[in-house]
């Protein structure tokens, strides 16, 4: 796994209300939310990017967590970051 590409991704996500009922005047004010995800790019292609916010530095036992697969159409920008150890 190449863990040299540390990035911040700003993207638009779905907003939802899981309660049983919501006043209509509140419902019409809902909109998608802006999210920022920081992590290592573990896969990218023209359709989406996969970012892992947690990775194991152990090369023998490669594990990862906090994974987001983000559609390119939802991404506002991607900025490379400098990893410090």
N, C-alpha and C positions, 0 to 999 in steps of 0.2 A: 504494500500500500504506500503510495506517495503522499507524505504528509507535509510537503513543503509549501503548499498553496493555501495559506490561511487568508480568509476573506470575511468581509461583512456584506451581507445581502439585505437590501431593503426591498420588501415586497408587500403586496396587498393580499389580505386574507379575508375569509368569510367571517362575518359577525352573525351571531345567532342568539335567540332567546329560547331557552329550554323550558321555561315555565308553562303552566297550563293555559294561562290567559294573560294578555297584555292589552292595555288600553290602546285603541287605534291611533290616538294622537302621538303616543310614544313609538308605535310601530313604524309610522311613516317617517320618523326621524332617523331610523337605523341606516347605517351605511357600512361598507367594508372597512376594515381597520388596517393601518400601516404597521408592519412588523419589521424588526431588524433581527437577523440571525447571524451569529458569529461562529465560524468553525472552519474545518478543513474540507476542501472539495475532494470527495472520494469518487465522484463520477460526474461527467457532464457531457451532454450531447445537445443537438439543436432544439430538442423539445423540453428538457428540464435539466436542473442541476441538483446533485445530492450533496448535502453538507452534514458533516458529523461534528457535533460540538464537543464530544468527548472521545478520545482515542487512547489506546494503551501504547506506551513507548516500547513495550516488550516485543521485539521482532519475532520471538518464538511463539508467543500467544497473542495473536493479533485480534483484539476485540475493540468494539466501538459502541457508542451510545448517543442518545439524543440526536436522532437522524431526522432530517427534513428533506423530502424530495419536492422541490419547488418548480412549478411550471414556469417556463421562460416568459409567458405572457403575463404573469403576475409580478415579475421583477421590475422594479424601478431602476435600481443600479446595483452593481457589484464592484466593491473596492478591495484591492489587494492590501493585506496588512503584513507587517513585519513580525514574524514570530521571534520571541525572546525566550531563551532557556536559562 
